[in-house]
Amino acid sequence: MPGASQPCLDRRQLLALAAAGLTGFARSARGGDEPLRFGLTPVFLDSDVQLLAALQRYLEDRLHRPVELVRRRTYQEITLLLLSGQLDAAWICGFPYVQHRDQLALVAVPVHLGKPLYQSYVIVNGHNLAQHFDDLRGQVHAFSDPDSNSGFLVTRALLAEIGERPDTFFRYHFFTYGHRDVIRAVAAGLAECGSVDGYVYDVVRATEPDVVQNTRVIRRSEWLGFPPIACHHSVRGTALLAGIADAFLSMHRTEIGQEILKLLHLDGFAPGEPSLFDGIAAKYELVRRTA
């Protein structure tokens, strides 16, 4: 909705997070047969039952323990669970990572088309005559999630550069809480334009061409750090974290791992460096300064 949700956690949420962390970190410190909890945000292509089953089976085989895949509707819910230690690791977005970089550590970064990078797309309905971003002034815009880099921050920063905000530039804007749903909203005409993860858009175009048929891309951002797998910094150096990192970094070497990568349309995973996300951090700072 217009003027929608701020991406940062408020004081009440942080206090609740700190309290939950006492339990969460104690759980993470225990080993044994307790399930490993791995979080997935809507950045992940999580509608594929075959993919989720394969990932769970792969992680259980590599880590020799039960694995629970934890999914939530919003990025913020997964971020809260990760920061409080209620998740052992999570596949998050680069925006939450840079917001909480002092508390999070990189585990692995996906490699797509030979690079640990991706783009944000601005898409329009097929009947929309817009050719450039400026042409979208006064239109209805669909964002993915207020904590999404590609589905919100990139466009928010672009508006900040010209002294605008979503509620001043667009006639109306709303959040779908899923990149596929941004595509569907634009294709169906519920929104005239939208901000979407370019990787997700390209995969959907390759696997479900009918979904994107009534849309087109009018803007591609610069290349930015691909949504990473991260953990709380307190578990760095533990055997559990080493096992999780090794499972993803060596995924391309196993048959089931290759199956997962094929389903994800990824080349594999790399260790990654925090500097990979400096571009996203710069956009975040720009938005903070102009809020």
KELOVEX-281556 format. One record per residue (C-alpha): x, y, z; residue number from 1. Coordinates in steps of 0.25 Angstrom, whole numbers, plus 5000, padded with zeros to 4 digits. Layout:
N
{site {X, Y, Z}, NUM}
...
# end
This chain:
291
{site {5000, 5000, 5000}, 1}
{site {5005, 5014, 4998}, 2}
{site {5015, 5019, 5008}, 3}
{site {5017, 5004, 5011}, 4}
{site {5025, 4998, 5022}, 5}
{site {5039, 5002, 5026}, 6}
{site {5050, 4992, 5023}, 7}
{site {5057, 4993, 5037}, 8}
{site {5053, 4986, 5049}, 9}
{site {5046, 4995, 5060}, 10}
{site {5050, 4995, 5075}, 11}
{site {5039, 4986, 5079}, 12}
{site {5043, 4975, 5069}, 13}
{site {5058, 4976, 5073}, 14}
{site {5054, 4975, 5087}, 15}
{site {5046, 4962, 5084}, 16}
{site {5057, 4957, 5075}, 17}
{site {5067, 4959, 5086}, 18}
{site {5058, 4951, 5096}, 19}
{site {5056, 4940, 5086}, 20}
{site {5071, 4939, 5083}, 21}
{site {5074, 4934, 5097}, 22}
{site {5066, 4921, 5093}, 23}
{site {5070, 4921, 5079}, 24}
{site {5085, 4922, 5081}, 25}
{site {5084, 4911, 5092}, 26}
{site {5077, 4902, 5082}, 27}
{site {5088, 4905, 5072}, 28}
{site {5099, 4901, 5082}, 29}
{site {5093, 4887, 5083}, 30}
{site {5097, 4877, 5073}, 31}
{site {5092, 4863, 5072}, 32}
{site {5079, 4859, 5065}, 33}
{site {5072, 4872, 5066}, 34}
{site {5067, 4877, 5052}, 35}
{site {5075, 4887, 5045}, 36}
{site {5066, 4899, 5042}, 37}
{site {5069, 4905, 5028}, 38}
{site {5060, 4917, 5025}, 39}
{site {5055, 4921, 5011}, 40}
{site {5050, 4935, 5007}, 41}
{site {5041, 4937, 4994}, 42}
{site {5055, 4940, 4987}, 43}
{site {5055, 4925, 4986}, 44}
{site {5047, 4918, 4975}, 45}
{site {5039, 4911, 4986}, 46}
{site {5027, 4907, 4979}, 47}
{site {5034, 4894, 4973}, 48}
{site {5031, 4882, 4982}, 49}
{site {5041, 4874, 4975}, 50}
{site {5052, 4884, 4977}, 51}
{site {5049, 4886, 4992}, 52}
{site {5049, 4871, 4994}, 53}
{site {5062, 4869, 4987}, 54}
{site {5068, 4880, 4995}, 55}
{site {5064, 4875, 5008}, 56}
{site {5069, 4861, 5004}, 57}
{site {5082, 4866, 5000}, 58}
{site {5085, 4874, 5012}, 59}
{site {5081, 4862, 5021}, 60}
{site {5090, 4853, 5014}, 61}
{site {5102, 4863, 5014}, 62}
{site {5100, 4867, 5029}, 63}
{site {5095, 4854, 5035}, 64}
{site {5084, 4860, 5042}, 65}
{site {5069, 4864, 5040}, 66}
{site {5067, 4877, 5032}, 67}
{site {5054, 4886, 5034}, 68}
{site {5052, 4895, 5022}, 69}
{site {5045, 4908, 5028}, 70}
{site {5037, 4917, 5019}, 71}
{site {5030, 4930, 5023}, 72}
{site {5022, 4940, 5014}, 73}
{site {5031, 4952, 5017}, 74}
{site {5046, 4954, 5016}, 75}
{site {5045, 4961, 5030}, 76}
{site {5040, 4948, 5037}, 77}
{site {5051, 4940, 5032}, 78}
{site {5061, 4951, 5036}, 79}
{site {5056, 4952, 5050}, 80}
{site {5057, 4936, 5052}, 81}
{site {5071, 4937, 5046}, 82}
{site {5076, 4948, 5055}, 83}
{site {5070, 4942, 5068}, 84}
{site {5077, 4929, 5065}, 85}
{site {5064, 4921, 5062}, 86}
{site {5070, 4917, 5049}, 87}
{site {5083, 4911, 5046}, 88}
{site {5085, 4918, 5033}, 89}
{site {5075, 4924, 5022}, 90}
{site {5075, 4928, 5008}, 91}
{site {5072, 4942, 5009}, 92}
{site {5073, 4955, 5000}, 93}
{site {5084, 4964, 4999}, 94}
{site {5076, 4976, 5005}, 95}
{site {5074, 4969, 5019}, 96}
{site {5088, 4965, 5018}, 97}
{site {5094, 4979, 5017}, 98}
{site {5084, 4984, 5027}, 99}
{site {5089, 4974, 5038}, 100}
{site {5103, 4972, 5032}, 101}
{site {5109, 4974, 5046}, 102}
{site {5101, 4962, 5051}, 103}
{site {5101, 4953, 5039}, 104}
{site {5112, 4944, 5032}, 105}
{site {5112, 4939, 5018}, 106}
{site {5112, 4924, 5016}, 107}
{site {5111, 4923, 5001}, 108}
{site {5106, 4932, 4989}, 109}
{site {5099, 4925, 4977}, 110}
{site {5106, 4926, 4963}, 111}
{site {5097, 4929, 4952}, 112}
{site {5102, 4930, 4937}, 113}
{site {5116, 4929, 4942}, 114}
{site {5115, 4941, 4952}, 115}
{site {5110, 4943, 4967}, 116}
{site {5102, 4954, 4962}, 117}
{site {5088, 4957, 4957}, 118}
{site {5079, 4969, 4953}, 119}
{site {5066, 4976, 4956}, 120}
{site {5056, 4978, 4945}, 121}
{site {5045, 4988, 4944}, 122}
{site {5034, 4981, 4935}, 123}
{site {5021, 4986, 4929}, 124}
{site {5008, 4980, 4924}, 125}
{site {5009, 4977, 4909}, 126}
{site {4999, 4988, 4906}, 127}
{site {5006, 4998, 4913}, 128}
{site {5013, 5008, 4904}, 129}
{site {5024, 5012, 4913}, 130}
{site {5038, 5011, 4908}, 131}
{site {5046, 5017, 4919}, 132}
{site {5045, 5018, 4934}, 133}
{site {5040, 5032, 4934}, 134}
{site {5028, 5028, 4926}, 135}
{site {5023, 5021, 4938}, 136}
{site {5020, 5033, 4946}, 137}
{site {5005, 5033, 4950}, 138}
{site {5004, 5018, 4948}, 139}
{site {5000, 5007, 4958}, 140}
{site {5013, 4999, 4962}, 141}
{site {5015, 4986, 4968}, 142}
{site {5027, 4983, 4978}, 143}
{site {5031, 4970, 4983}, 144}
{site {5034, 4972, 4998}, 145}
{site {5039, 4984, 5006}, 146}
{site {5052, 4976, 5009}, 147}
{site {5055, 4972, 4995}, 148}
{site {5066, 4978, 4988}, 149}
{site {5062, 4975, 4973}, 150}
{site {5047, 4976, 4977}, 151}
{site {5047, 4989, 4984}, 152}
{site {5061, 4995, 4988}, 153}
{site {5066, 4997, 4974}, 154}
{site {5054, 5005, 4969}, 155}
{site {5053, 5012, 4982}, 156}
{site {5067, 5017, 4981}, 157}
{site {5065, 5021, 4966}, 158}
{site {5053, 5029, 4971}, 159}
{site {5062, 5036, 4982}, 160}
{site {5072, 5040, 4971}, 161}
{site {5062, 5049, 4965}, 162}
{site {5056, 5054, 4978}, 163}
{site {5043, 5045, 4977}, 164}
{site {5037, 5034, 4986}, 165}
{site {5028, 5023, 4982}, 166}
{site {5016, 5031, 4987}, 167}
{site {5019, 5043, 4980}, 168}
{site {5024, 5037, 4966}, 169}
{site {5013, 5026, 4965}, 170}
{site {4998, 5027, 4966}, 171}
{site {4998, 5015, 4975}, 172}
{site {5007, 5004, 4979}, 173}
{site {5006, 4991, 4986}, 174}
{site {5014, 4979, 4991}, 175}
{site {5011, 4965, 4986}, 176}
{site {5021, 4958, 4995}, 177}
{site {5026, 4949, 4983}, 178}
{site {5033, 4952, 4970}, 179}
{site {5024, 4942, 4963}, 180}
{site {5012, 4950, 4968}, 181}
{site {5018, 4963, 4963}, 182}
{site {5019, 4957, 4949}, 183}
{site {5005, 4951, 4950}, 184}
{site {4999, 4965, 4955}, 185}
{site {5006, 4972, 4943}, 186}
{site {5002, 4962, 4933}, 187}
{site {4987, 4962, 4938}, 188}
{site {4987, 4977, 4938}, 189}
{site {4985, 4978, 4953}, 190}
{site {4998, 4987, 4952}, 191}
{site {5003, 4995, 4940}, 192}
{site {5017, 4992, 4944}, 193}
{site {5025, 4985, 4955}, 194}
{site {5039, 4983, 4961}, 195}
{site {5044, 4968, 4960}, 196}
{site {5056, 4959, 4962}, 197}
{site {5063, 4958, 4948}, 198}
{site {5067, 4944, 4951}, 199}
{site {5053, 4940, 4955}, 200}
{site {5047, 4946, 4943}, 201}
{site {5057, 4939, 4934}, 202}
{site {5055, 4926, 4940}, 203}
{site {5039, 4927, 4940}, 204}
{site {5041, 4932, 4925}, 205}
{site {5048, 4919, 4922}, 206}
{site {5040, 4910, 4930}, 207}
{site {5026, 4916, 4930}, 208}
{site {5026, 4925, 4917}, 209}
{site {5011, 4927, 4918}, 210}
{site {5012, 4935, 4932}, 211}
{site {5021, 4945, 4926}, 212}
{site {5015, 4946, 4912}, 213}
{site {5007, 4959, 4914}, 214}
{site {5019, 4966, 4921}, 215}
{site {5032, 4972, 4916}, 216}
{site {5045, 4978, 4922}, 217}
{site {5047, 4993, 4921}, 218}
{site {5059, 4994, 4930}, 219}
{site {5070, 4986, 4935}, 220}
{site {5079, 4990, 4947}, 221}
{site {5093, 4989, 4949}, 222}
{site {5099, 4975, 4953}, 223}
{site {5097, 4973, 4968}, 224}
{site {5101, 4963, 4979}, 225}
{site {5092, 4950, 4977}, 226}
{site {5083, 4947, 4989}, 227}
{site {5093, 4940, 4999}, 228}
{site {5092, 4929, 5009}, 229}
{site {5095, 4934, 5022}, 230}
{site {5096, 4931, 5037}, 231}
{site {5097, 4938, 5050}, 232}
{site {5111, 4943, 5052}, 233}
{site {5111, 4935, 5066}, 234}
{site {5112, 4922, 5059}, 235}
{site {5124, 4925, 5050}, 236}
{site {5135, 4915, 5052}, 237}
{site {5126, 4904, 5057}, 238}
{site {5125, 4890, 5051}, 239}
{site {5111, 4891, 5047}, 240}
{site {5113, 4904, 5039}, 241}
{site {5125, 4897, 5032}, 242}
{site {5116, 4886, 5029}, 243}
{site {5106, 4895, 5023}, 244}
{site {5116, 4903, 5015}, 245}
{site {5122, 4890, 5009}, 246}
{site {5109, 4885, 5005}, 247}
{site {5106, 4897, 4997}, 248}
{site {5120, 4899, 4991}, 249}
{site {5121, 4885, 4987}, 250}
{site {5107, 4883, 4982}, 251}
{site {5111, 4882, 4967}, 252}
{site {5120, 4870, 4970}, 253}
{site {5108, 4860, 4974}, 254}
{site {5097, 4855, 4965}, 255}
{site {5085, 4860, 4974}, 256}
{site {5093, 4873, 4975}, 257}
{site {5093, 4875, 4960}, 258}
{site {5079, 4872, 4960}, 259}
{site {5076, 4883, 4970}, 260}
{site {5085, 4893, 4962}, 261}
{site {5078, 4889, 4949}, 262}
{site {5064, 4892, 4956}, 263}
{site {5069, 4905, 4961}, 264}
{site {5076, 4909, 4948}, 265}
{site {5089, 4912, 4955}, 266}
{site {5103, 4908, 4952}, 267}
{site {5107, 4905, 4967}, 268}
{site {5111, 4913, 4979}, 269}
{site {5123, 4921, 4983}, 270}
{site {5129, 4926, 4996}, 271}
{site {5126, 4941, 4993}, 272}
{site {5131, 4953, 4999}, 273}
{site {5124, 4964, 5007}, 274}
{site {5129, 4974, 4997}, 275}
{site {5120, 4967, 4987}, 276}
{site {5108, 4975, 4993}, 277}
{site {5114, 4989, 4994}, 278}
{site {5105, 4993, 4982}, 279}
{site {5093, 4989, 4990}, 280}
{site {5098, 4996, 5003}, 281}
{site {5100, 5009, 4995}, 282}
{site {5086, 5008, 4990}, 283}
{site {5081, 5006, 5005}, 284}
{site {5089, 5018, 5010}, 285}
{site {5084, 5027, 4999}, 286}
{site {5069, 5023, 5003}, 287}
{site {5073, 5025, 5017}, 288}
{site {5078, 5039, 5015}, 289}
{site {5066, 5043, 5006}, 290}
{site {5055, 5037, 5014}, 291}
# end
